[in-house]
Amino acid sequence: MLNLKLQQIMKKKLLLTLFTMLLTAGQAWAQWEQQKRVTQVVVWNADQTYTVYKCADQPTINMQDDQMVLTVNDTQVYYPANEVRKFTFDDDSLTPVERTKKQATFDITQERIVVSDLGQGSVNVYDANGRQMASAKSEGGQATVNISQLRRGVYVVKAGNTNFKFLKR
């Protein structure tokens, strides 16, 4: 029974990794043909919402265990694989219908996290022990959290309905 469950888990991981590779390769080819510059990564959640990550550098996505790891602007963001429906590399060209489902836009560096389209609320950063390490309130739908003083490690960001982990280097 244990071997069967282990085989099922391994099959899911393999299929998810293959899907990720095919999707990434297909999108890269399409972008190369259109010569578009990638300016954001959109992570489409299982609940039909999505989160946008602005990026200055070329983003990458890898699978580690049961997590999708998005590397953008030298920062790693972790998503549980079962919460991700798909991800896309875009150039700020979301349609008006897609924009209505968006939760927030994140611009993440090693010094700060800027959250746009947040509405009212706050952005909180927690360490691995659940202690709040930094926060910012939304002003005009945008919040900027200074994370330059945080030590190396994994942190959790909570902003509105979005939660994700990132690695501070």
C-alpha positions, 0 to 999 in steps of 0.5 A: 500500500505504501509503495503504491502511494509513493508511486502515485506521488512520484507520478504526480511530481513527474507529470507536474515537472514535465508540464512545467518544462513543456509550458516554459519551453512553449511560452519561451518559443512564442515570446522569442517569435514575437520578440516580447520582453517579459515584464511579469510572471502571472501565477494563476491560482486554483481558486481562479484568482491570480497574482502578478510578479513584476520583474526586471530580470528574466524570471525562472520557474522550477519544481522542488518537491511539491512546490513551484519555485519562482525566481524573480529579481534574485528572490525566490517565491514558493507556491504549493504545487496543488494551489497553482493552476498555471503560470504565464510570462507576460508583458503587462498585456492582461485583458480587462476580464483578466484584470477583474480577477487579479488580487495584487501585483508584487515587485520583489527585490532583496531590499523591498516588496512593493504591492500594487492593486491591494486596495485597503489592508496591509502587507505583513512579512513573517519569519519561519517561527511566525513572528511578524518581521515587517509590515506596511499599510496600503496607501492608495492601493499600494504598500511598500515593505522594507525588507533590507534589514531582514536576515537570510532565510525563508519568510512568508508574505501575507497581502490580502488573500495572497500568501507566499514564501520567499527566500532572503539571500 
